[in-house]
Amino acid sequence: MKVLVLFAGLLFLNPVLFSQTTANHDRGYRVHVGEMAPSVVLPLINGDTVSLQQLRGKVVVLQFTASWCSVCRREMPHLESEIWQQFKNKNFILIGVDYDEPLAKVEAFRKEMKVTYPFALDPGARIFHHFAVKGAGVTRNVVIDPSGKIVFLTRLYDVQEFEAMKKKIASLLQDNQ
């Protein structure tokens, strides 16, 4: 009984620990921390394509987003300034994966949001559905380590979870020097 109370107390005091240890299906994820990331090819808006396999050796963040998503819009300036600008010259890549919108709309959205990290198109949300269940919301980040393993998942924009994600990325980059 004491162990259960202690465990519950730790989870109450540390919501980021709780969010990373609860069942991911509760957050709409199909993938889990510790699993290898699905093999997907990302069609970038500049016409290039890149696969997660090609990105092995780098720390990768996939940011699932859409122009109609208000929470995404709230998170994106933080991704730009606190993650992309801080880590872009390291062994790191952040790719915004836009949920089923046409190229012109995605380009306008990216420009409006003043973000400079690369964006990929996701027609039919096929890439998204490798990571999340059908009907799950966007505003999620998937952090993948240099070996291709998923090491952190976020949902919505929670400041504590975002800070924990930044620390995780910094730690991975430090370990990978």
Secondary structure, DSSP 8 states (H G I E B T S, - for coil): -HHHHHHHHHHHH-HHHHHHHS-GGGGTBSS-TTSB----EEEBTTS-EEETTTTTTSEEEEEEE-TT-HHHHHHHHHIIIIIIHHHTTSSEEEEEEEES--HHHHHHHHHHHT--S-EEEEGGGTTHHHHB-TT--S-EEEEE-TTSBEEEEEES--HHHHHHHHHHHHHHHHHT-
